[in-house]
Amino acid sequence: MEPDFWLQRWREGRTGFHREAVMPLLEKHWPALGVAEGAPVFVPLAGKTLDMHWLAARGHQVLGCELSPLAVQAFFAEAGLVPEQERDADGLHHRAGRIDLVEGDVFALTDATLARMRAVYDRAALIALPPDLRRRYAGEVYGRLPGGCEGLLVTLEYPQAQMQGPPFSVPEAEVRGLFEADWDVELLERRDILAQEPRFIADGVTALSTAVYRLRRR
């Protein structure tokens, strides 16, 4: 899956993955991670998610990374913010308040940047990637986060043969296979959400659940 795929989705407004409200599973489970106020939180493949505002309002320094300049511009414009810009080895930083949204490739973030993160919130990144890129992402991005880093990971589970992703189905066995070598993995919740997702039903999907994991880097 090439970067142009996502850039085209944003150009065409095909962004059904964007939520117009903060993710309830973030509100429910984030406090259990015990991430210190002010600690930097990484939000990969951030889009224009309102979850970044929620994290910032709880005192965190938020580092998002998003490939699409249209998503970055919309995120700040819709909040009435005018960010300061600075380019460095990570990409083009857009900063306003506690939020720093990098316009660039998540795989290009520097070791030093990722090493500063104390937590990661992944709602729409892992499930946006096909299997080969999921393995690369877990190894090259999560693999450079520091020991003690806490994570909240949200996935989807459905019969993959019934629908062409993204978003992709990432079952628990795959999550554990991707992360357990370096991370403690705890399933916090699994919830049947098919009735709430008519577009999946329209595509012929017969079962759909969301799963929430707590990760901790050893």
C-alpha positions as CSV (number, residue, x, y, z in Angstrom):
1,M,0.0,0.0,0.0
2,E,1.7,3.1,-1.2
3,P,1.5,6.6,0.4
4,D,-0.4,7.9,-2.7
5,F,-3.3,5.6,-1.6
6,W,-3.9,7.6,1.6
7,L,-3.1,11.0,0.0
8,Q,-5.8,10.2,-2.6
9,R,-8.3,9.2,0.1
10,W,-7.9,12.6,1.8
11,R,-8.1,14.5,-1.6
12,E,-11.4,12.7,-2.4
13,G,-12.8,13.0,1.1
14,R,-13.0,9.3,1.6
15,T,-12.2,9.4,5.3
16,G,-14.8,7.2,6.9
17,F,-12.2,6.2,9.4
18,H,-12.4,9.7,10.9
19,R,-14.6,10.1,14.0
20,E,-16.4,13.3,14.7
21,A,-16.1,12.7,18.5
22,V,-13.4,11.5,20.9
23,M,-13.1,7.8,21.0
24,P,-15.0,6.4,24.0
25,L,-12.5,3.6,24.4
26,L,-9.8,6.1,24.8
27,E,-11.7,8.0,27.5
28,K,-12.5,4.7,29.3
29,H,-9.1,3.0,29.3
30,W,-6.5,5.7,29.1
31,P,-6.5,6.5,32.9
32,A,-5.6,2.9,33.6
33,L,-2.2,3.3,31.9
34,G,-1.1,5.7,34.6
35,V,0.8,7.9,32.1
36,A,2.2,11.0,34.0
37,E,0.7,14.4,33.3
38,G,3.0,16.2,30.9
39,A,4.5,13.0,29.5
40,P,4.8,13.0,25.7
41,V,2.3,10.7,23.8
42,F,2.8,9.5,20.3
43,V,-0.2,9.3,18.0
44,P,0.8,7.6,14.7
45,L,-1.2,8.0,11.4
46,A,-3.1,10.6,13.3
47,G,-5.3,12.1,10.5
48,K,-7.3,14.9,12.1
49,T,-8.4,12.9,15.1
50,L,-10.0,14.8,18.0
51,D,-8.3,12.3,20.3
52,M,-5.2,14.5,20.1
53,H,-7.1,17.4,21.7
54,W,-8.4,15.1,24.4
55,L,-4.9,13.9,25.3
56,A,-3.5,17.5,25.2
57,A,-6.4,18.6,27.5
58,R,-5.1,16.1,30.1
59,G,-1.7,17.7,30.2
60,H,0.1,15.5,27.7
61,Q,2.5,16.8,25.1
62,V,1.1,15.1,22.0
63,L,3.3,14.2,19.0
64,G,1.1,13.1,16.0
65,C,2.4,12.0,12.7
66,E,0.3,12.3,9.5
67,L,1.2,11.9,5.8
68,S,-1.5,14.0,4.3
69,P,-1.1,17.8,4.3
70,L,-4.9,18.1,3.9
71,A,-5.5,16.2,7.1
72,V,-2.9,18.3,9.0
73,Q,-4.4,21.6,7.7
74,A,-7.9,20.5,8.6
75,F,-7.0,19.4,12.1
76,F,-5.8,22.9,13.0
77,A,-8.3,24.8,11.0
78,E,-11.3,23.0,12.5
79,A,-10.0,23.8,15.9
80,G,-9.4,27.5,15.1
81,L,-5.7,27.2,15.6
82,V,-2.8,28.6,13.6
83,P,0.2,26.5,14.2
84,E,3.9,27.4,14.0
85,Q,5.8,25.5,11.4
86,E,9.4,24.1,11.5
87,R,11.0,21.5,9.3
88,D,13.6,19.1,10.6
89,A,14.7,15.5,10.0
90,D,11.3,14.2,11.1
91,G,9.3,16.2,8.6
92,L,7.3,19.5,8.8
93,H,6.2,20.2,12.3
94,H,3.0,22.0,13.0
95,R,2.9,23.2,16.6
96,A,0.0,24.8,18.6
97,G,-0.2,24.5,22.4
98,R,0.6,21.0,23.5
99,I,0.2,19.5,20.1
100,D,3.0,18.9,17.6
101,L,1.7,17.3,14.4
102,V,4.4,16.2,12.0
103,E,3.5,16.1,8.4
104,G,5.6,13.2,7.1
105,D,6.2,9.5,6.9
106,V,5.9,7.7,10.2
107,F,8.8,5.4,9.2
108,A,11.0,8.5,8.8
109,L,10.7,9.7,12.4
110,T,14.1,9.8,14.0
111,D,15.4,7.5,16.7
112,A,15.8,10.5,19.0
113,T,12.2,11.6,18.5
114,L,10.7,8.2,19.2
115,A,13.0,7.6,22.2
116,R,11.4,10.6,24.0
117,M,7.9,9.1,23.9
118,R,6.5,7.8,27.1
119,A,3.2,6.5,25.7
120,V,1.6,5.6,22.3
121,Y,-2.0,5.8,21.4
122,D,-2.8,3.7,18.3
123,R,-6.5,3.7,17.2
124,A,-6.2,3.8,13.4
125,A,-2.6,3.0,12.5
126,L,-2.1,-0.7,12.9
127,I,-5.5,-1.5,11.3
128,A,-4.8,0.8,8.4
129,L,-1.8,-1.3,7.2
130,P,-1.7,-4.6,5.3
131,P,0.1,-7.6,6.9
132,D,3.6,-6.9,5.5
133,L,3.5,-3.3,6.5
134,R,2.1,-4.2,10.0
135,R,5.2,-6.3,10.6
136,R,7.4,-3.5,9.4
137,Y,5.5,-0.9,11.5
138,A,5.7,-3.0,14.6
139,G,9.4,-3.6,14.2
140,E,10.6,-0.2,12.9
141,V,8.3,2.2,14.8
142,Y,7.2,0.4,18.0
143,G,10.7,-1.1,18.0
144,R,12.3,2.3,18.6
145,L,10.0,3.3,21.5
146,P,11.8,3.2,24.9
147,G,11.5,0.8,27.7
148,G,8.7,1.6,30.1
149,C,6.6,3.1,27.2
150,E,2.9,2.5,27.7
151,G,0.5,1.9,24.9
152,L,-3.2,1.8,24.2
153,L,-3.9,-0.1,21.0
154,V,-7.4,-0.4,19.4
155,T,-8.0,-3.0,16.7
156,L,-10.8,-4.4,14.6
157,E,-11.7,-8.1,14.2
158,Y,-13.9,-9.4,11.3
159,P,-13.7,-12.2,8.7
160,Q,-11.1,-10.6,6.4
161,A,-12.4,-12.6,3.4
162,Q,-15.7,-10.7,3.6
163,M,-14.2,-7.2,3.0
164,Q,-11.2,-5.7,1.5
165,G,-9.4,-3.4,3.9
166,P,-8.4,-0.9,5.1
167,P,-9.4,-1.0,7.8
168,F,-8.0,-4.5,8.2
169,S,-8.9,-7.2,10.7
170,V,-6.0,-7.8,13.2
171,P,-6.9,-10.7,15.5
172,E,-5.5,-11.1,19.0
173,A,-3.1,-13.9,17.9
174,E,-1.5,-11.5,15.4
175,V,-1.3,-8.6,18.0
176,R,0.5,-11.0,20.3
177,G,2.8,-12.2,17.5
178,L,3.8,-8.7,16.6
179,F,4.4,-7.4,20.1
180,E,4.9,-10.0,22.8
181,A,8.7,-10.4,22.1
182,D,9.3,-6.8,23.5
183,W,6.0,-5.7,25.0
184,D,3.7,-7.0,27.7
185,V,0.3,-7.3,26.1
186,E,-3.0,-7.3,28.0
187,L,-6.4,-7.5,26.4
188,L,-8.6,-4.9,28.2
189,E,-11.9,-5.3,26.3
190,R,-13.5,-6.9,23.3
191,R,-16.8,-5.4,22.1
192,D,-19.3,-6.5,19.4
193,I,-19.9,-3.3,17.3
194,L,-21.4,-4.7,14.1
195,A,-24.8,-3.1,14.8
196,Q,-23.1,0.3,15.0
197,E,-21.3,0.0,11.7
198,P,-23.8,0.0,8.8
199,R,-21.1,0.4,6.2
200,F,-19.5,-3.0,7.2
201,I,-23.0,-4.6,7.1
202,A,-23.5,-3.1,3.6
203,D,-20.2,-4.7,2.5
204,G,-21.4,-8.1,3.7
205,V,-19.5,-8.4,6.9
206,T,-21.3,-10.8,9.3
207,A,-19.2,-10.2,12.5
208,L,-17.3,-7.2,13.7
209,S,-15.6,-6.6,17.1
210,T,-13.2,-4.0,18.4
211,A,-10.5,-5.0,20.8
212,V,-8.5,-2.8,23.2
213,Y,-5.0,-3.7,24.4
214,R,-2.7,-2.3,27.0
215,L,1.0,-2.5,25.9
216,R,4.0,-1.9,28.0
217,R,7.6,-2.0,26.6
218,R,9.9,-4.1,28.6
